[in-house]
Amino acid sequence: MSEGTDWSGRHKKMFTVFRHAMELERQAQKMFRQAISLAEDPTFRKVLEGFLADEERHERELVARYNALRKQVGAEPGD
């Protein structure tokens, strides 16, 4: 995308989707942390810790791609 990009519609929606996805990943992490704190069975706890690690990785990947896109387009709508 180039300078002077029209931020109407699609581009604004794209950034909104990214931000929403990042928030969902954070909520999932919170849920898994809570479940881990309640888990008494070591095997189940290990499974939950794996899920938490997946969600943390997903968030890191989303943030990296979001930031790369911001850099590519020069800013985010509203900046």
C-alpha positions as CSV (number, residue, x, y, z in Angstrom):
1,M,0.0,0.0,0.0
2,S,1.2,3.4,-0.6
3,E,1.1,6.9,0.9
4,G,-2.3,8.4,0.6
5,T,-4.1,5.1,1.0
6,D,-7.9,5.5,1.3
7,W,-8.7,4.2,4.8
8,S,-12.4,4.0,4.2
9,G,-14.0,0.6,4.8
10,R,-11.7,-2.3,4.1
11,H,-8.5,-1.1,5.7
12,K,-10.2,0.2,8.8
13,K,-12.0,-3.2,9.1
14,M,-8.7,-5.1,8.6
15,F,-7.0,-3.3,11.6
16,T,-10.1,-3.7,13.7
17,V,-10.1,-7.5,13.0
18,F,-6.4,-7.7,14.0
19,R,-7.0,-5.8,17.2
20,H,-10.0,-8.0,18.0
21,A,-8.0,-11.2,17.3
22,M,-5.2,-10.0,19.6
23,E,-7.8,-9.4,22.4
24,L,-9.3,-12.8,22.0
25,E,-5.9,-14.4,22.3
26,R,-5.3,-12.5,25.6
27,Q,-8.7,-13.6,26.9
28,A,-7.9,-17.2,26.0
29,Q,-4.6,-16.9,27.9
30,K,-6.4,-15.6,30.9
31,M,-8.8,-18.5,30.8
32,F,-6.1,-21.1,30.5
33,R,-4.1,-19.5,33.4
34,Q,-7.2,-19.7,35.5
35,A,-7.8,-23.3,34.6
36,I,-4.1,-24.1,35.3
37,S,-4.4,-22.6,38.8
38,L,-7.4,-24.9,39.4
39,A,-6.0,-28.1,37.9
40,E,-4.9,-30.7,40.3
41,D,-4.1,-33.5,37.9
42,P,-0.5,-33.1,36.6
43,T,-1.3,-34.5,33.1
44,F,-4.3,-32.2,32.7
45,R,-2.3,-29.3,33.9
46,K,0.4,-30.1,31.3
47,V,-2.2,-30.1,28.6
48,L,-3.5,-26.7,29.7
49,E,0.0,-25.3,29.9
50,G,0.5,-26.4,26.2
51,F,-2.7,-24.6,25.3
52,L,-1.5,-21.5,27.1
53,A,1.8,-21.6,25.2
54,D,-0.1,-21.9,21.9
55,E,-2.2,-18.8,22.7
56,E,0.9,-16.9,23.7
57,R,2.5,-17.8,20.4
58,H,-0.6,-16.9,18.5
59,E,-0.6,-13.4,20.1
60,R,3.1,-12.9,19.4
61,E,2.5,-13.8,15.7
62,L,-0.6,-11.5,15.4
63,V,1.3,-8.6,17.0
64,A,4.2,-9.1,14.7
65,R,2.0,-9.2,11.6
66,Y,-0.1,-6.2,12.8
67,N,3.1,-4.2,13.4
68,A,4.5,-5.2,10.0
69,L,1.3,-4.1,8.3
70,R,1.3,-0.8,10.2
71,K,4.9,-0.2,9.0
72,Q,4.0,-1.2,5.4
73,V,1.1,1.2,5.2
74,G,2.8,3.9,7.2
75,A,0.3,4.1,10.0
76,E,-3.1,2.8,11.1
77,P,-6.3,4.5,10.3
78,G,-6.9,7.3,12.8
79,D,-3.1,7.7,13.5
